[in-house]
């Protein structure tokens, strides 16, 4: 049976499917009928009636079938679309070959992806450098222009132009190369995905973007919204708004893309459901080596922003190492009912952030904390240290109210090797302040603050906090680690008498005013009362 792919137009009318193709012993056959199908998703069409193009000879190599999105001669496509090809067996990304997009009217090649150019110095996200000196030398010689890269809001990121998940390949064109009201031809050389012949088809983009005065847009992976990608909607959003927040609504689906929002304000990004919307990318500091700010290693970045809200979706970083799910550098940022799954530094924070009813998972230093971060009814799960708290002078730090910390009793993933298949399980301190570099370097973080009020602690040691640099070389007097009302998984109060000596245990009666203050977001933030929309 041959399988075609189609898409549902915005008007919900049936649209013809693109041609399906079969390759047998290097000879291409086409289906003999054109199907009209109703599509419910990106490439998840109902099966067309069985059609037979040619009968395979006995003992012949199995046919390789594929289907693609956008479909052949499809119209009304969003210019930020991915190219999606689905096969009946897993394709392999080649080390050569090109993907070309040509404007049919002008004949101009508007985009080309050349797979002979490497994706990254570490395409799998695992650095081969064995010493700090080697890492530094590589960083000095690094240039993004030597690799596959895209530019988002003026910042260059290394990226995966082709991603394969199971039997589906996603090809990401360079942002902004497609325009509205144009017809394009696609040419994918056979070596790109190991097909027997070059793949060619055409499609047309929708006539115009949303009107400039709209107050909200919809993102849908199946092409039924205003944009196919979150980044496309972010680029469209105004820099600021005087009439209430601009809303980006994401329909259920999986969005595998780098997301970078910078220098904008008054935006709400909301998913259809926390479990149903997954925005993620394989990225880390090995795949995207350090460059001048901003950091390139997160899956999702908010940089130099104000009054931004994220609600009701999941952010994933699929690589391990220094690999944030989310990095926030901004003021008055709200994180509401979110799931964030990263690795080291899974959430990096700067500025002023209010988080409620959300869950964060990571492998260690799961919160790299420079911000004033107020968390209400949140859960943090970590294989290693929960936070590395680096609060600057003159502001509050991490405050957790009615929240949960759970140590995951499993080995750190990068410690599992052929030589050590069991890996290594480490302790998970609530906050740590080790010497940050050699003793001759800048001092530790003497104003670090973290406050736990009425939290649930699961698999956390009796000492709870640390390690902390020895007081002989580090002045503890400005550090403000406080805890009260902690309970275990059964709801029983925990004996806090064996806590690390740097921690102040708050008494519910004598420290009632302090506890009440830290329960108040207005006290923690000073001039901001968070009001999630």
Secondary structure, 3 states (H helix, E strand, C coil): CCCCECCCCCCCCCEECECCEEEECCEEEECCCCCEECECCCCCECCCCCCCCCCCCCCCCCCEEEEEECCCCEEEECCCCCEEEEECCCCCCCCCCEEEEEECCCCCEEEEEECCCCCCCCCCCCCCCCCHHHHHHHHHCCCHHHCCEEEECCEEEECCCEEEECCEEEECCCCCCCCCCCEEEEEECHHHHCCCCCEEEEEEECCCCCCCCCCEEEECCCCCCCECCHHHHHHHCCCCCCCCCEEEEECCEEEECCEEEECCEEEEEEECCCCCEEEEECCCCCCCCCCCCCCCCCCEEEEEEEEEEEECCEEEECCCCECCCEEEEEEEEEEECCEEECCECCEEEEEEEEEECCEEEECECCEEECCEEEEECCEEEECCCCEEECCCCCCCCEEEECCEEEECCCCCHHHCCCCCCCCCCCCCCCCEECCCCCCCCCCCCCCCEEEEECCEEECCCCCCCCCECCCCCCCCCCCEEEEECCECCCCCECCCCCCCCCEEECCCCCCHHHHHHHHCHHHHHCCCCCCCC
